[in-house]
Amino acid sequence: MVAVIVVVAAFMRMKFSFTFQLGGYGGRTEDAGVEFQRGMASLHAQNFTEGIKWIRKAADQNNAPAQFNLGVCYAQAIGVSRDDVQAIQWYRKAADQNYADAENNLGEMYEHGEGVTQDRAAALGWYRRAAGQSNSLAEFNLGECYDNGWGVAPDKTLAAQWYGKAAEGNISIAQYNLANFFYSGRGVTQDYKQAADWYRKAAEQGLAQAQFDLGSCYEDGRGVAANALEAFKWYRQAADQNEPRAENELGNFYSAGEGGVAANLVDAVKWYRRAAEQNYGEAEYNLGLCYLDGQGVATNESEALGWYRKGVAQTNADAELGLGNCYQKGEGIPDDHGEAVRWYHESAEQGNAQAEYNLGVSYLEGDGIGKNEEEAVKWLKKAAEQNLAKAQNNLGVCFASGKGVARDYTLAYKWFKLASRQGISEAGDNLRKTMGLLTPDQTTNAERMILEFKPTEAND
């Protein structure tokens, strides 16, 4: 399939396919094929009036490629006014001759209710017809139907199968979706290597979101060996296409001096700002933090607060935490510990470990909210299970002293030792005090729990 007339950008949907077919014209006469070629050549030359004239002549002779492309012209207002009803009519004429691209596009029209009453079940039927001819776009669309439950019961396994067929047909967005399935284990057995391989195929076709995710694989060492240089390379390619997540990551790399670049806080701010101006919440938080700390820009608490509020509007958990800290410390706004607790709670509900810790401490001390040791333990435990060292120490104190929970020196030992391993000196002191309170069996049990400890991720 060769794209003609215009190239339609695709993100998660592929709306129209264009075919310039030079053989197998169908229709009654050889003249129809010649007319079709003449029309397509005129369209390529931007002579739309002439192109439409010749394509219509061929279409009127029942030439399926001409009928299909005339439908595209009506759907995309190429040389004619947009007319979805006319597009449907010409697609249907081509589809009646089993022209797969027309069948796929008819499915798209039914799915979106363009030129026809929306009917996702009918769309599914057309996608099936086209996919039965190994039409890659239709295979992708079938995958989306099963993925999202459009016109059919959701079935992640079938979605993965259809995405796989389309991915083998080199449809970049199908390769990307298939990679996401392998990464998350939806519809397939989780396999980070397979995910990275499919991200790479889509990334090499220039798909920005795949370039970002491949960069993430290299940064985290998932499916590939960790390689900060490769991560930076793919983030940069995605950022050059204005992918905000990648722009934010470049900001992180310049802030930390990673990925083969020297630390440059001015460049970090530049990339954070590019992402933030696209309303990317994490970048809005990072840019606010730069203004708060005077990193790469002059210190400006009011500007920091403004960016935190923008991030909060995107329900970004870090921005909610940052706004809570501003209220707690009176940075850029009068201090208000009740408001601080409110925003810590919003962030903690999204699994932000630092917010969980701050909320736990607020409950423990009755700061900005009524003192409640049971609630304190609940939130400290959530943060401790995400391996936040200071939360582990404070949770250990609760178990050792019986605050908000039954006294349990075994669990206190566990949390003190985990925190101590991360360099919390108070936890080391607390651990030594606890050691003499345990029996040998209790110590053995605590050490076993420490060996079995696996940090959770947010909202696990």
HUTA-V55369 format. One line per field, one symbol per residue. ss: DSSP state (2 for helix, 1 for strand, 0 for the rest). burial: + if it has 16 or more other ideal C-beta (glycine too) atoms within 10 Angstrom, else -. A space follows every 50 residues. Layout:
# HUTA-V55369
ss=???
burial=???
This chain:
# HUTA-V55369
ss=00000000000000000000000000000222222222222222000222 22222222220002222222222222000000022222222222200002 22222222222200000002222222222220000222222222222200 00000222222222222200022222222222220000000222222222 22220002222222222222000000022222222222200002222222 22222200000000222222222222000022222222222220000000 22222222222220002222222222222000000022222222222220 00222222222222200000002222222222222000222222222222 20000000222222222222200022222222222000022222222222 2200000000
burial=----+--------++++++++---+++----++-++++++-++------- ++-++++++-++++++++++++++++-+++--++-+++-++++++---++ +++++++++++--+++---+-++++++++++---+++++++++++++--+ ++---+-++++++++++-+-+++++++++++++---++---+-+++++++ +++---+++++++++++++---++---+-++++++++++---++++++++ +++++--++-+---+-+++-++++++---+++++++++++++---++--+ +-++++++++++-+-+++++++++++++--+++---+-++++++++++-+ ++++++++++++++---++---+-++++++++++++++++++++++++++ --+++--+++++++++++++---+--+--++--+---+----+-++--+- ----------
